[in-house]
């Protein structure tokens, strides 16, 4: 695999432990899929369709993300512990610009 297509993402789990994940950007994956692949505790019950908010996270770095869709906003309106930096990790598509992204998993 070409190293130019690998980014590093920092994920803080619900116990406050930080995990540094490597993620490919050439496979059309979203952030939730990478978190699950590394066996961190994120449900992703709806399979990434923005229908459940079980992959709710807080974006802690200053990365410029694509604006949340109406579906994502609707789910966040129903989620618990929502903050200004809340996003659904299933709606964040991985790309090279996200290298160094830092997130924290939201409480359940």
C-alpha positions in Angstrom: 0.0 0.0 0.0 1.3 3.5 -0.9 2.2 5.5 2.2 0.8 8.6 0.5 -2.7 7.0 1.1 -2.2 6.4 4.8 -3.3 8.9 7.4 -3.0 8.9 11.2 -6.0 9.6 13.4 -6.1 10.0 17.1 -9.1 8.5 18.9 -9.7 8.9 22.6 -12.0 6.2 23.9 -14.6 6.5 26.6 -12.1 5.6 29.3 -9.8 8.5 28.2 -7.2 6.3 26.6 -5.8 7.6 23.3 -5.3 5.4 20.3 -3.3 6.3 17.2 -4.9 4.6 14.2 -3.5 4.3 10.7 -6.2 4.6 8.0 -6.1 4.1 4.2 -7.6 7.0 2.2 -7.9 5.1 -1.1 -10.7 2.6 0.0 -13.7 5.0 0.3 -14.0 4.3 4.0 -15.5 6.4 6.7 -14.2 7.1 10.2 -16.6 4.8 11.9 -15.4 1.8 9.8 -11.7 2.5 10.8 -12.7 2.8 14.5 -14.5 -0.5 14.3 -11.7 -2.2 12.4 -9.4 -1.3 15.3 -11.9 -2.9 17.7 -12.7 0.3 19.6 -16.1 0.6 21.2 -18.3 2.2 18.6 -21.6 0.5 17.6 -22.4 1.7 14.1 -25.8 0.0 14.5 -27.3 1.4 11.3 -24.2 0.5 9.2 -23.2 4.1 8.5 -26.5 5.5 7.2 -26.8 8.3 9.7 -29.9 6.6 11.3 -28.8 5.8 14.8 -26.1 8.2 16.3 -24.3 5.2 17.9 -21.0 6.4 16.3 -21.3 9.9 17.8 -17.9 11.5 18.4 -16.4 14.9 19.2 -13.9 16.4 16.7 -11.1 17.9 18.8 -8.7 19.0 16.1 -9.2 22.0 13.8 -9.6 20.0 10.6 -12.0 21.5 8.0 -14.7 18.9 7.6 -17.5 18.7 5.1 -20.7 20.3 6.6 -23.1 17.9 8.3 -25.9 16.7 6.1 -29.6 17.3 7.1 -29.8 13.6 8.0 -26.7 13.9 10.3 -28.1 17.0 11.9 -31.4 15.3 12.5 -29.7 12.4 14.2 -27.5 14.6 16.4 -30.7 16.5 17.4 -31.9 13.2 18.9 -28.5 12.1 20.4 -27.4 12.5 24.0 -24.3 14.6 25.1 -24.3 16.7 21.9 -21.7 19.5 21.8 -20.8 22.1 19.2 -18.1 19.7 17.9 -20.3 16.6 17.7 -20.4 14.6 14.5 -21.4 11.1 13.4 -18.2 9.3 12.6 -20.0 7.3 9.8 -20.5 10.6 7.9 -16.8 11.6 7.9 -15.2 10.2 4.7 -11.5 9.6 5.0 -9.2 11.6 2.8 -5.6 12.8 2.9 -6.6 16.2 4.3 -7.7 14.5 7.5 -4.2 13.3 8.5 -3.8 14.1 12.2 -7.5 14.3 12.9 -8.2 14.0 16.6 -11.6 12.8 17.9 -13.1 11.6 21.2 -15.9 9.0 21.3 -19.0 10.4 22.9 -20.5 8.8 26.0 -23.4 6.4 25.5 
